[in-house]
Amino acid sequence: MKHKAVTIDGPAGSGKSTIARQVADRLGFVYLDTGALYRAAALAVDEAGADPADGKACADVVRHAGIELERGRVSVRGRDVTEAIRSHRISSLSSRIAVHPPVRDALLDLQRSFREKSPLVAEGRDTGSVVFPDAEVKIYIDASAQERARRRHRELVSKGSDISYEKVLNDLKERDQRDATRSIAPLVVPQHAVVVDTTHLRIGEVISKVLKVVQDKLAD
Ligand code: DC
């Protein structure tokens, strides 16, 4: 059975994870963090010592990595990697392996399987354009690169990192470029998506705004 789907896409640091999690909570839908699956895939590739530039080799690792996502915890072959996948190194690596069609293919069925179990709010880069093109509601969250880098920098520093703002901004711009220009499933505003720019909004304001859009569309 195919349940209702709300998709929330956008670039790194746009605030989409926080928004998607809260919207899912309010609706009583499952929250599907597709980036966490790409991150778990990157960790598996890293640990297997596969070449991140070799799409087929990466996909082989990913298909056999036993990636699972349940109640917000991500595991690889039964080992909880929820915190480990949030490192700066895995952020870059996940975007590098995500350019390969075989890797994206390897994660597609897994992502779609969640909608067979329950209604969901899916968050990522291509959830409205590729993974769930027939989703009932599609949202695209954006913010300026500087604001997104400021948010990411604050988050990393609060976790004990001493990384500079400039490095975070440079890496984020590089990641944006890669995510938006790859030949398969690039980051795009999906057709019929409602665009919300969060640069000058507080998170509470964004959540109210997105919730209203979602509730209105689901009621249609
Ligand atoms: O949302 P995030 O920062 O956790 O995602 C990490 C990387 O995974 C991102 O740079 C690109 C990739 N990704 C993707 O290609 N498609 C998705 N739907 C989600 C993430």
Residues whose N, C-alpha, C, O or C-beta is under 5 A from the ligand:
A	BS01	DC	A12 T34 G35 A36 Y38 S91 S94 S95 A98 G124 R125 D126 T127
